[in-house]
Amino acid sequence: MCIFFSKTLFFSFLCRFPMIITFLILYCFGIPLYFLYKLFINRDALHSISHSKHDELAFEMGGLYLMYEANYWWFQIIIMLYKMIMTGALSVITPGSPIQQLIACFVAQGYMLICLRTQPFKLDVDDLASTVSNVVMVVTLFLCLCTLINFLFLLLNRLKLL
C-alpha cells in the first residue's frame, strides 16, 4: 500500500522495514529454536538404538546430532548461532572498523573456548580438527585487526592528524 503513494525506493524500503525485521528475526532465531525444540523433545531416542523412533530420527535429523557424543546432542545449534553471528550480525556492526574485527575476535575466542571445554565430537580426530580450525580463525582475525589498526594509524599519520 505504501508503494502506491510514493515512487521513491527509500519510501518503499521504509514501508517494508517491519516485514524485513520480522523475517530476519524469524530466520535467525526461529530456525535454531525449531531444531533445538525437535532435538530436545526427542533427546531420549537420538542415541538409543533400541528406541522405536531412533531410525526415523536418524534419517530425518541425523546430520544435526550423529557426529556428537550423546551428551552434546544440542551442539549443532551452537554452531548455527556462531555462523549466524560471524556472517550476519557482524556484517552490520560498523563495517570495516576495528570494533567489528575486535568483536569478531571475541566471538571466535568464545566459540573456541566452548569447543575446547566440551570436546563434543565422537571422534578425537574431529575434536582435533575443530581445535586447529578455531585457533587458525582466532589468529587470522587477530592479525586482520592488527593490520587494520596499522593501516588506520598510517593513514592518520599521513594526513597529519596524529
Residue pairs with C-beta under 8 A, 6 or more apart in sequence:
1 15
2 11
2 12
2 14
2 15
2 16
3 12
3 15
5 11
6 12
28 84
28 88
31 80
32 77
32 80
32 81
32 84
35 61
35 64
35 76
35 77
35 80
36 74
36 77
38 61
39 46
39 61
39 64
39 65
39 73
39 74
39 77
40 74
42 53
42 57
42 61
43 73
44 51
45 51
45 52
45 53
45 54
45 57
46 54
46 57
46 65
46 70
46 73
47 65
47 70
47 73
48 54
58 66
63 76
64 76
65 73
65 75
65 76
67 121
67 122
67 123
67 126
68 75
68 76
68 120
68 121
68 122
69 120
69 121
69 122
72 118
72 120
75 118
75 120
78 111
78 114
82 107
82 111
85 107
86 104
86 107
86 108
90 100
90 103
90 104
90 107
93 99
93 100
93 103
94 100
96 148
97 148
98 145
98 148
98 149
98 152
101 141
101 144
101 145
101 148
102 145
104 141
105 138
105 141
105 142
105 145
108 134
108 137
108 138
108 141
109 138
111 134
112 131
112 134
112 135
112 137
112 138
115 127
115 130
115 131
115 134
116 131
116 134
119 127
120 127
121 127
121 130
153 162
156 162
